[in-house]
Amino acid sequence: MKLDAKDFLRIFLDLVLSLAIFYAVFQTASFLAKNYLYNIRQIKEYVWFLRRSFDIDSFKIPIILLGSGLFAAWTFVRIRKYIEQKQMEQIISELHYIAKGNFQHVISIRPSGSLGNVVDSIHALVKSTREAMEEERRLEQSKDELVTNVSHDLRTPLTSIIGYLGLIEERKYKDEEQLRQYAHIAYEKARQMNVLVNDLFEYTKVRNRGAHVTRTQFDLVELVEQVSVGFRIAAQEAGLCLHVDTPDEKIEMIGDTDKLVRVLENLLSNAVKYGRDGTDIFIRLFEQQGGVAISVANNGAPIPAEYIPNLFERFFRVEGSRSKETGGSGLGLAIAKSIIDLHHGSISVDSTPEWTTFTIWLPRTSPSS
């Protein structure tokens, strides 16, 4: 903070006034000393002794020193108070600027002492306010996107259902075989809608801040092996060989088994659906970085690198045609990530021309921990 000429003039006049006050105090002290203290015999004799010894008016020396010390201290305090006052005025002025909506502004000074702590607290408050506003905007935008995506994804199969049922209602079919074909298409579209509605319901449940997690003790090795068994036939029908690699000993964990099963089923289902160009699926369970990791890998077609950052976003699809083919809702990986977040873990993906690998990491939550 810089002081201008007006500030220096004000400080100078303040010091002149202070000097005049101290001079008056000094003269008053001298008057009292000469007219009252000198009348005390012991003091008078001591003063005359000093005068004879040093040939000076020694009684004024302590008064001069005391006065000079007090004036120096007074000068320091006044200048410091003045600077703090100017700093406070500047802080208040910049606070008014921030209050007008300029939340990116940072107060340009950081005084020492308690005033500096006030500035730090203001910065922290403004930052939290800005983050809260940004989060609110993201939530609002997220709600709008959710409504738009749900409306779009429901409208497409619903239009087909109404169209084919309308043909059946109006008897616009050639024969019973075409009737069954129309009914089957309407049924498949209804199933597609059902998948979307169920996934949407599950997504909103796990995304809720108060989402309920039923924590029970379980053996993670057994859970992975049981889920894998359920996909062996589906993998064989897709021309894939499913390999399961788990430790021989148990891994006791605490978590919501239903939700974790949902995550594993989603990853294995995707591996079967999108790994048809390959030959193998590997699911591995191993300890990693103070926790437990589960990886699901397939050597099918790789995921394009530009899609990976958005892969766990809701309604994101690498290819719309593939999603329609497999009946996906675009919510499976978003649900998986939300469930893993509820368990304080992480989920990531790595895709190369050879392997596409999804890896779940969970903190070690054994009953003894």
JOLIN-V103334 format. One record per residue. N is the residue number from 1. SS is DSSP state (2 for helix, 1 for strand, 0 for the rest). Layout:
BEGIN
N:SS / N:SS
END
This chain:
BEGIN
1:0 / 2:0 / 3:0 / 4:0 / 5:2 / 6:2 / 7:2 / 8:2 / 9:2 / 10:2 / 11:2 / 12:2 / 13:2 / 14:2 / 15:2 / 16:2 / 17:2 / 18:2 / 19:2 / 20:2 / 21:2 / 22:2 / 23:2 / 24:2 / 25:2 / 26:2 / 27:2 / 28:2 / 29:2 / 30:2 / 31:2 / 32:2 / 33:2 / 34:2 / 35:2 / 36:0 / 37:2 / 38:2 / 39:2 / 40:0 / 41:2 / 42:2 / 43:2 / 44:2 / 45:2 / 46:2 / 47:2 / 48:2 / 49:2 / 50:2 / 51:2 / 52:2 / 53:2 / 54:2 / 55:0 / 56:0 / 57:0 / 58:0 / 59:2 / 60:2 / 61:2 / 62:2 / 63:2 / 64:2 / 65:2 / 66:2 / 67:2 / 68:2 / 69:2 / 70:2 / 71:2 / 72:2 / 73:2 / 74:2 / 75:2 / 76:2 / 77:2 / 78:2 / 79:2 / 80:2 / 81:2 / 82:2 / 83:2 / 84:2 / 85:2 / 86:2 / 87:2 / 88:2 / 89:2 / 90:2 / 91:2 / 92:2 / 93:2 / 94:2 / 95:2 / 96:2 / 97:2 / 98:2 / 99:2 / 100:0 / 101:0 / 102:0 / 103:0 / 104:0 / 105:0 / 106:0 / 107:0 / 108:0 / 109:0 / 110:0 / 111:0 / 112:0 / 113:0 / 114:2 / 115:2 / 116:2 / 117:2 / 118:2 / 119:2 / 120:2 / 121:2 / 122:2 / 123:2 / 124:2 / 125:2 / 126:2 / 127:2 / 128:2 / 129:2 / 130:2 / 131:2 / 132:2 / 133:2 / 134:2 / 135:2 / 136:2 / 137:2 / 138:2 / 139:2 / 140:2 / 141:2 / 142:2 / 143:2 / 144:2 / 145:2 / 146:2 / 147:2 / 148:2 / 149:2 / 150:2 / 151:2 / 152:2 / 153:2 / 154:2 / 155:2 / 156:2 / 157:2 / 158:2 / 159:2 / 160:2 / 161:2 / 162:2 / 163:2 / 164:2 / 165:2 / 166:2 / 167:2 / 168:2 / 169:2 / 170:0 / 171:0 / 172:0 / 173:0 / 174:0 / 175:0 / 176:2 / 177:2 / 178:2 / 179:2 / 180:2 / 181:2 / 182:2 / 183:2 / 184:2 / 185:2 / 186:2 / 187:2 / 188:2 / 189:2 / 190:2 / 191:2 / 192:2 / 193:2 / 194:2 / 195:2 / 196:2 / 197:2 / 198:2 / 199:2 / 200:2 / 201:2 / 202:2 / 203:2 / 204:2 / 205:2 / 206:2 / 207:2 / 208:0 / 209:0 / 210:0 / 211:0 / 212:0 / 213:0 / 214:0 / 215:0 / 216:1 / 217:1 / 218:1 / 219:1 / 220:2 / 221:2 / 222:2 / 223:2 / 224:2 / 225:2 / 226:2 / 227:2 / 228:2 / 229:2 / 230:0 / 231:0 / 232:2 / 233:2 / 234:2 / 235:2 / 236:2 / 237:2 / 238:0 / 239:0 / 240:0 / 241:1 / 242:1 / 243:1 / 244:1 / 245:1 / 246:0 / 247:0 / 248:0 / 249:0 / 250:0 / 251:0 / 252:1 / 253:1 / 254:1 / 255:1 / 256:0 / 257:2 / 258:2 / 259:2 / 260:2 / 261:2 / 262:2 / 263:2 / 264:2 / 265:2 / 266:2 / 267:2 / 268:2 / 269:2 / 270:2 / 271:2 / 272:2 / 273:2 / 274:2 / 275:0 / 276:0 / 277:0 / 278:0 / 279:0 / 280:1 / 281:1 / 282:1 / 283:1 / 284:1 / 285:1 / 286:1 / 287:1 / 288:1 / 289:0 / 290:0 / 291:1 / 292:1 / 293:1 / 294:1 / 295:1 / 296:1 / 297:1 / 298:1 / 299:0 / 300:0 / 301:0 / 302:0 / 303:0 / 304:0 / 305:2 / 306:2 / 307:2 / 308:2 / 309:0 / 310:0 / 311:0 / 312:0 / 313:0 / 314:0 / 315:0 / 316:0 / 317:0 / 318:0 / 319:0 / 320:2 / 321:2 / 322:2 / 323:2 / 324:2 / 325:2 / 326:2 / 327:0 / 328:0 / 329:0 / 330:0 / 331:0 / 332:2 / 333:2 / 334:2 / 335:2 / 336:2 / 337:2 / 338:2 / 339:2 / 340:2 / 341:2 / 342:2 / 343:0 / 344:0 / 345:0 / 346:1 / 347:1 / 348:1 / 349:1 / 350:1 / 351:1 / 352:0 / 353:0 / 354:0 / 355:0 / 356:1 / 357:1 / 358:1 / 359:1 / 360:1 / 361:1 / 362:1 / 363:1 / 364:0 / 365:0 / 366:0 / 367:0 / 368:0 / 369:0
END
